[in-house]
Amino acid sequence: MGLTLRAASAFVADHRHPYRRDDWLVSYQRDLLAPFGVPFDERFLEQGANIGFQELAARALDGLAEPPRPDLVIIAHGLPDHYPFRSIGGHVDKLVGGGSENFAISDQGLRAPFTALRVGGAYARSGRCRELALVVVEQSTFGQDEPLARDGALADTAAVLVLGGGRGSWEVAALPPAGDLADLLLDTVRGDRPLVVAGPWTDAAVVEATGRPHHRVAPGSYCTSLWLDLARHHERWAAEHDAIVLCDTDPRTGRSHAALLRHTDTEDPT
């Protein structure tokens, strides 16, 4: 049994919290950065939004029409939490009623949500997952000069995807290995009425060269980008398209990632 999208929610913060100095956090940041020769600068913490993963996840969950009851919770993030001493997986489990298996996938850049879908799909196929809550989170406050967050370029965001077997508008049909964007699109785009959903880091010329209708995600996010727009638009896209290809290119590695979602009312176009 594969995964189908049952519900989704997106949250983008438009507020910030005042900075309150935490000696433990400052010491941790210094010790973490020092071996890599990266200078710690407390001014970045003072100027940041100071919104953590727990709050972002809770806000996104609040946006769902009905509370999910997952037996599997996977957190995916490409950048670390502002305050890394709290368990985000356990917190989300508590918010959704408790009792789920929960863990996080990180240190993979924007690939993390794609990996989470692979892992969730394996759980579902083995009968160990009835419902998955995939929570993709991203925050913008760091103790060092983070290129992705310079000049307010990164928003504090979260997307929740609730997936399971049976009912749902979109089925996760394929998750090819990472590679070159042009090759991925050539191999992954399927359907009579497909839509290519391109993340903000993709090469626009390569996407346009497919000759397929495409939607480009606006700048302002790194790991959450595709999943925010999927949460916002999946119902409208289901009325207009029979397949979606989600794709983005990690600016840190140059490697591209893709996922094919097929409308559940259609047969396999291949």
RAWODA-V541168 format. One record per residue. SS is DSSP state (A for helix, B for strand, O for the rest). PSI is psi in degrees with one decimal (NA if undefined). OMEGA is omega in radians with two decimals (none if undefined). Layout:
# RAWODA-V541168
ss-><SS,SS>
psi-><PSI,PSI>
omega-><OMEGA,OMEGA>
This chain:
# RAWODA-V541168
ss-><O,O,O,B,B,B,B,B,B,B,B,B,O,O,O,O,O,O,O,O,O,O,A,A,A,A,A,A,A,A,A,A,A,A,O,O,O,O,O,O,O,A,A,A,A,A,A,O,O,O,O,O,A,A,A,A,A,A,A,A,A,A,O,O,O,O,O,O,O,O,O,B,B,B,B,B,O,O,O,O,O,O,O,O,O,O,O,A,A,A,A,A,A,A,A,O,O,O,O,O,B,B,B,B,B,O,O,O,A,A,A,A,A,A,A,A,A,A,A,A,A,A,A,A,A,O,O,O,O,O,B,B,B,B,B,B,B,B,O,O,O,O,O,O,O,O,A,A,A,A,A,A,O,O,O,O,B,B,B,B,B,B,B,B,O,O,O,O,O,B,B,B,B,B,O,O,O,O,B,O,A,A,A,A,A,A,A,A,O,O,O,O,O,B,B,B,B,B,O,O,O,O,O,A,A,A,A,A,O,O,O,O,O,B,B,B,O,O,O,O,O,O,O,O,A,A,A,A,A,A,A,A,A,A,A,A,A,A,A,A,O,O,B,B,B,B,B,B,B,O,O,O,O,O,O,B,B,B,B,B,B,B,B,O,O,O,O,O,O,O>
psi-><128.8,-174.6,133.8,149.4,118.3,-38.0,160.3,156.3,145.7,143.8,132.5,119.7,139.6,24.9,174.1,162.8,141.5,147.4,129.4,118.6,132.5,109.5,-34.8,-45.3,-43.4,-45.1,-42.6,-47.1,-43.7,-46.6,-34.0,-41.0,-29.5,-44.3,-18.6,4.1,21.1,122.4,135.9,137.4,109.6,-18.4,-30.9,-35.9,-40.1,-34.7,-10.6,174.0,-24.2,46.1,123.8,171.9,-38.8,-45.7,-43.5,-43.9,-42.3,-41.7,-40.9,-41.1,-36.4,-22.5,-8.1,144.8,-36.0,141.7,132.7,160.1,64.5,152.2,-0.1,127.8,124.9,125.6,134.1,130.0,144.3,-16.5,154.0,165.9,153.7,-41.0,97.1,9.1,8.7,143.4,116.5,-38.1,-46.7,-35.4,-45.6,-40.3,-44.1,-41.4,-30.3,15.2,-11.4,161.9,-2.4,155.2,134.6,143.5,172.2,151.1,121.9,-173.7,28.4,8.8,-147.5,0.1,-20.1,-45.8,-32.7,-42.9,-40.5,-39.0,-37.5,-46.7,-45.0,-39.1,-38.8,-41.4,-45.8,-43.7,-27.7,1.1,12.3,5.3,117.3,-40.6,133.6,131.5,109.1,119.0,116.1,121.6,153.1,131.6,167.2,10.3,120.8,161.0,10.6,173.5,99.3,113.6,-38.0,-18.5,7.4,144.4,33.1,23.1,-11.1,127.7,160.9,114.2,162.3,145.4,138.9,127.4,126.6,118.0,152.0,-174.6,162.5,-131.1,148.9,155.9,-31.2,134.4,136.2,106.3,-29.2,143.6,82.2,160.5,153.6,152.1,-152.3,136.9,-46.2,-42.9,-40.3,-44.5,-39.9,-39.3,-21.9,-32.4,123.8,166.4,164.3,-27.7,61.1,158.8,128.4,116.6,108.7,127.4,165.7,-11.9,0.1,159.1,114.3,-35.7,-38.1,-41.7,-45.7,-29.8,-16.8,-21.9,10.4,153.7,141.3,154.1,126.8,126.3,135.3,152.2,164.6,-2.3,163.3,-77.1,-28.0,-9.6,-59.8,-38.4,-28.7,-47.2,-31.7,-43.6,-38.2,-37.5,1.3,-33.8,-43.7,-41.9,-31.9,-27.7,-15.4,-18.4,155.8,-3.4,147.8,134.7,113.4,127.7,147.1,160.3,125.0,119.3,-16.6,-27.3,-21.4,-1.5,141.8,154.7,148.2,156.6,136.6,123.4,131.4,136.2,134.5,-11.9,-1.0,155.7,165.4,115.8,-14.5,NA>
omega-><3.13,-3.13,3.01,-3.11,-3.12,-3.11,-3.14,3.14,3.11,3.09,3.05,-3.08,3.04,-3.12,3.06,3.06,3.10,-3.13,3.02,-3.04,3.10,-3.06,3.13,-3.14,3.14,3.12,3.12,-3.11,3.13,-3.11,-3.13,-3.02,-3.01,-3.11,-3.11,3.12,-3.14,-3.10,3.02,3.13,-3.06,3.12,3.10,3.08,-3.13,-3.08,-3.03,3.13,3.09,3.08,-3.06,-3.11,-3.10,3.13,-3.13,3.13,-3.13,3.13,3.12,3.10,3.12,-3.12,3.12,-3.14,3.12,3.11,3.10,3.05,-3.04,2.94,3.05,3.06,3.07,3.04,3.10,3.07,-3.13,3.11,-3.04,3.10,3.06,3.14,-2.92,-3.05,3.14,3.10,3.14,3.13,3.12,3.13,3.12,3.09,3.11,-3.12,-3.10,3.00,3.10,3.05,-3.12,2.88,-3.06,3.11,-3.14,3.01,-3.07,3.13,3.07,-3.07,-3.10,3.04,-2.99,3.13,3.09,3.08,3.13,3.09,3.09,-3.13,3.12,3.10,3.11,3.07,-3.10,-3.11,-3.14,3.11,-3.10,-3.13,3.03,3.14,-3.14,2.93,3.09,-3.10,3.13,-3.02,-3.13,3.10,-2.90,-3.07,-3.10,3.13,3.14,3.11,3.13,-3.08,-3.10,-3.08,-3.09,3.02,3.10,-3.05,-3.07,3.12,3.04,-2.93,3.03,3.03,3.07,3.02,3.07,-3.04,3.09,3.10,3.04,-3.00,-3.14,-3.05,-3.06,3.08,3.04,-2.99,-3.10,3.09,-3.06,3.08,3.10,3.13,3.12,-3.05,-3.10,3.13,3.13,-3.13,3.11,-3.07,-2.93,-3.09,3.13,3.04,3.10,-3.12,-3.07,3.02,3.05,3.10,-3.01,3.08,-3.05,-3.10,-3.14,3.06,-3.07,-3.12,3.13,3.13,-3.13,-3.12,3.09,-3.09,-3.12,3.02,-3.11,3.09,-3.12,3.13,-3.12,3.08,3.09,3.12,-3.11,-3.09,-3.04,-2.90,-3.09,-2.99,3.01,-3.10,3.04,3.13,-3.10,-2.89,-2.98,-3.13,3.10,3.13,3.13,3.12,-3.02,-3.02,3.10,3.10,3.06,2.97,3.05,-3.11,3.04,-3.14,-3.11,-3.12,-3.13,-3.08,-3.06,-3.14,-3.11,-3.10,-3.08,3.04,3.08,3.03,-3.10,3.11,-3.01,3.10,-3.08,3.03,3.10,-3.07,-3.13,none>
